[in-house]
Each structure stands twice: as structure tokens, then as C-alpha cells.
Amino acid sequence: MITITETAQQHFVKLLAQQPEGTSIRVFVVNPGTPNAECGVSYCPPEAVEATDTELKFDLFSAYVDELSLPFLADAEIDFVTDKMGSQLTLKAPNAKVRKVSDDAPLMERVDYVIQTQINPQLSGHGGHVSLSEITEDGVAILQFGGGCNGCSMVDVTLKEGIEKQLLAEFSGELKGVRDVTEHARGDHSYY
């Protein structure tokens, strides 16, 4: 569920040694499942543990996750890295903004999950995004581009050479193609 690397565990042990006895850590997501989702780690005194919390036991401490944050922290990793700029705690939670879907979820949900977690983060660098409108009976994903992608001169290349290749590889045998239904209008919002 949540991976806390050995170096991060050592860091937490040092921090917790300076806190009152019985203090643990809490891992949480504020605004889970939204574009504004933010992950965090805080101290968790014994009186702050809720009955609905999930306890993650490590050798020298426990970490607690609240019921609402739990599904959004699937595959999260906490690490403590040191480089020439110094040391810092890092928390990567790829599912914080979108809840992870199961492998047997309907195709529409699985495709949308890949779009939200893998494709849109790439497009966001250009101020763009894409959403899944539908999947036709013959297995074509119908997409709607927005933001900087709307009116961008490279949208066809992005669609065929990027998004379609990725989705067809990910959903081999389930998807047959990808089609854009956006009425592209060039303007100040367009990337190119």
C-alpha cells in the first residue's frame, strides 16, 4: 500500500525520538480525488488515532492513514533523499488526484484512470488536458482536448503518436483506436 523506504524510516525514528512517547506519524491527502489534492505527513499523538484509521506497522514506529485518504494513497512512496542541495523527505502518491481502479473495473473507468494519471500529467506541461467522452461499441475511445491542446498545431501528432499508441498498448485487444471530437479553435490558450 504505502512504501516507506529504509532511509525515510530512519529519519522518522530520529524525529519521533524528540516527541512525547507513543507519538506516531500520520500520512494523509487533503482534497483527495481532486486536481487540488495535496499529500502530507504529520505527527500523530495517541489521542489523535481514530477507530477508522488504518495502522501501518514498521519496525520502530507506526503510521496511520485516515479512511478517506486510504484509497488515494495506493502505491504511494515516502523517501528521504540527500543530494548536493541537502536532504528532504519526498512523498510520491500517483493516485492522490484520482482513485486507483481495479483491474476488473469497466473499460471506461480503466481508460479514464490511465488518462488522468499518465497522459494528463504529460499534457499539463503545455497547459493542456484530455478527457474521455465515451468508448464506442467498436472499441474506439472518443477524446475531448482542452486547455493548451485546443487549437494546438501538434494535436494530431499528440493524438496518434502519443495518446493512441499508449492506450492501444495498455488496452491491447480491448481498444481499437482513438478519435478526437474537439472543435479546435486557435487562440491565446493554444500551445503553439
C-alpha positions as semicolon CSV with decimal commas, in nm:
position;residue;x (nm);y (nm);z (nm)
1;M;0,000;0,000;0,000
2;I;0,242;0,275;0,115
3;T;0,614;0,218;0,086
4;I;0,836;0,398;0,336
5;T;1,198;0,347;0,236
6;E;1,461;0,245;0,488
7;T;1,619;0,593;0,485
8;A;1,277;0,754;0,544
9;Q;1,208;0,512;0,830
10;Q;1,540;0,606;0,992
11;H;1,452;0,974;0,951
12;F;1,111;0,922;1,116
13;V;1,270;0,732;1,405
14;K;1,502;1,031;1,473
15;L;1,211;1,277;1,456
16;L;0,983;1,066;1,675
17;A;1,256;1,030;1,939
18;Q;1,213;1,404;2,005
19;Q;0,833;1,374;2,051
20;P;0,629;1,254;2,350
21;E;0,628;0,878;2,394
22;G;0,367;0,697;2,184
23;T;0,370;0,952;1,903
24;S;0,341;0,800;1,556
25;I;0,314;0,955;1,212
26;R;0,004;1,022;1,001
27;V;0,004;1,012;0,621
28;F;-0,290;1,192;0,462
29;V;-0,434;1,352;0,149
30;V;-0,612;1,688;0,161
31;N;-0,880;1,721;-0,112
32;P;-0,832;1,360;-0,229
33;G;-0,956;1,274;-0,574
34;T;-0,943;1,633;-0,698
35;P;-0,691;1,829;-0,908
36;N;-0,603;2,017;-0,585
37;A;-0,506;1,704;-0,391
38;E;-0,206;1,752;-0,160
39;C;-0,032;1,477;0,037
40;G;0,127;1,523;0,373
41;V;0,289;1,363;0,674
42;S;0,245;1,484;1,031
43;Y;0,295;1,371;1,388
44;C;0,012;1,163;1,530
45;P;-0,016;1,157;1,911
46;P;-0,201;0,855;2,056
47;E;-0,517;1,058;2,126
48;A;-0,542;1,155;1,757
49;V;-0,577;0,796;1,635
50;E;-0,932;0,731;1,511
51;A;-1,106;0,392;1,524
52;T;-1,143;0,400;1,145
53;D;-0,770;0,467;1,082
54;T;-0,554;0,203;0,917
55;E;-0,233;0,129;1,104
56;L;0,081;0,051;0,905
57;K;0,336;-0,111;1,135
58;F;0,707;-0,066;1,081
59;D;0,992;-0,197;1,296
60;L;1,023;0,108;1,525
61;F;0,703;0,308;1,468
62;S;0,353;0,301;1,323
63;A;0,199;0,517;1,053
64;Y;-0,174;0,588;1,046
65;V;-0,389;0,668;0,744
66;D;-0,743;0,802;0,772
67;E;-1,027;0,619;0,600
68;L;-1,085;0,889;0,336
69;S;-0,717;0,914;0,233
70;L;-0,651;0,540;0,221
71;P;-0,764;0,458;-0,137
72;F;-0,582;0,764;-0,273
73;L;-0,252;0,654;-0,119
74;A;-0,233;0,325;-0,307
75;D;0,121;0,283;-0,444
76;A;0,248;0,589;-0,254
77;E;0,615;0,609;-0,159
78;I;0,784;0,813;0,111
79;D;1,159;0,852;0,076
80;F;1,432;1,059;0,240
81;V;1,683;1,174;-0,021
82;T;2,012;1,353;0,015
83;D;2,177;1,532;-0,274
84;K;2,409;1,828;-0,320
85;M;2,120;2,062;-0,233
86;G;2,066;1,895;0,105
87;S;1,823;1,639;0,246
88;Q;1,448;1,624;0,212
89;L;1,153;1,397;0,266
90;T;0,967;1,316;-0,057
91;L;0,616;1,179;-0,087
92;K;0,501;1,046;-0,423
93;A;0,134;0,950;-0,443
94;P;0,035;0,881;-0,804
95;N;-0,327;0,811;-0,708
96;A;-0,392;1,116;-0,487
97;K;-0,585;1,305;-0,753
98;V;-0,767;1,003;-0,897
99;R;-0,868;0,692;-0,705
100;K;-0,698;0,379;-0,838
101;V;-0,937;0,146;-1,018
102;S;-0,925;-0,232;-1,003
103;D;-0,807;-0,445;-1,295
104;D;-1,160;-0,579;-1,342
105;A;-1,327;-0,235;-1,347
106;P;-1,522;-0,144;-1,663
107;L;-1,305;-0,044;-1,960
108;M;-1,429;0,317;-1,945
109;E;-1,303;0,353;-1,585
110;R;-0,969;0,190;-1,658
111;V;-0,905;0,405;-1,967
112;D;-1,006;0,721;-1,780
113;Y;-0,768;0,628;-1,496
114;V;-0,474;0,598;-1,739
115;I;-0,568;0,930;-1,899
116;Q;-0,586;1,107;-1,562
117;T;-0,273;0,955;-1,408
118;Q;-0,038;0,909;-1,706
119;I;-0,146;1,116;-2,005
120;N;-0,278;1,438;-1,849
121;P;0,033;1,493;-1,634
122;Q;0,236;1,493;-1,958
123;L;-0,004;1,733;-2,132
124;S;-0,016;1,969;-1,834
125;G;0,335;2,091;-1,914
126;H;0,179;2,265;-2,215
127;G;-0,130;2,373;-2,024
128;G;-0,342;2,104;-2,187
129;H;-0,556;1,811;-2,086
130;V;-0,776;1,547;-2,241
131;S;-1,094;1,381;-2,118
132;L;-1,264;1,059;-2,221
133;S;-1,613;1,121;-2,362
134;E;-1,708;0,763;-2,446
135;I;-1,589;0,432;-2,583
136;T;-1,785;0,327;-2,890
137;E;-1,926;-0,023;-2,939
138;D;-1,646;-0,094;-3,188
139;G;-1,379;-0,005;-2,927
140;V;-1,281;0,350;-3,023
141;A;-1,204;0,589;-2,736
142;I;-1,358;0,930;-2,806
143;L;-1,148;1,209;-2,654
144;Q;-1,206;1,580;-2,592
145;F;-0,898;1,806;-2,575
146;G;-0,891;2,121;-2,364
147;G;-0,662;2,395;-2,240
148;G;-0,346;2,444;-2,443
149;C;-0,428;2,136;-2,656
150;N;-0,737;2,304;-2,804
151;G;-0,618;2,460;-3,128
152;C;-0,258;2,340;-3,091
153;S;-0,092;2,268;-3,425
154;M;0,055;1,943;-3,286
155;V;-0,272;1,793;-3,158
156;D;-0,291;1,529;-3,435
157;V;0,064;1,411;-3,361
158;T;-0,010;1,407;-2,988
159;L;-0,325;1,205;-3,052
160;K;-0,183;0,944;-3,291
161;E;0,183;0,918;-3,190
162;G;0,138;0,969;-2,816
163;I;-0,204;0,903;-2,669
164;E;-0,328;0,640;-2,915
165;K;-0,004;0,439;-2,905
166;Q;-0,005;0,444;-2,525
167;L;-0,372;0,349;-2,487
168;L;-0,361;0,074;-2,752
169;A;-0,054;-0,078;-2,586
170;E;-0,215;-0,056;-2,241
171;F;-0,552;-0,195;-2,357
172;S;-0,444;-0,433;-2,631
173;G;-0,740;-0,636;-2,755
174;E;-0,990;-0,401;-2,587
175;L;-0,938;-0,070;-2,768
176;K;-0,919;-0,043;-3,148
177;G;-0,842;0,326;-3,184
178;V;-0,870;0,680;-3,051
179;R;-1,060;0,971;-3,206
180;D;-1,066;1,343;-3,124
181;V;-1,407;1,515;-3,129
182;T;-1,279;1,856;-3,017
183;E;-1,381;2,153;-3,230
184;H;-1,037;2,310;-3,224
185;A;-1,028;2,689;-3,210
186;R;-0,691;2,860;-3,220
187;G;-0,642;3,137;-2,971
188;D;-0,427;3,270;-2,690
189;H;-0,488;2,948;-2,497
190;S;-0,331;2,727;-2,770
191;Y;0,018;2,598;-2,700
192;Y;0,157;2,669;-3,048
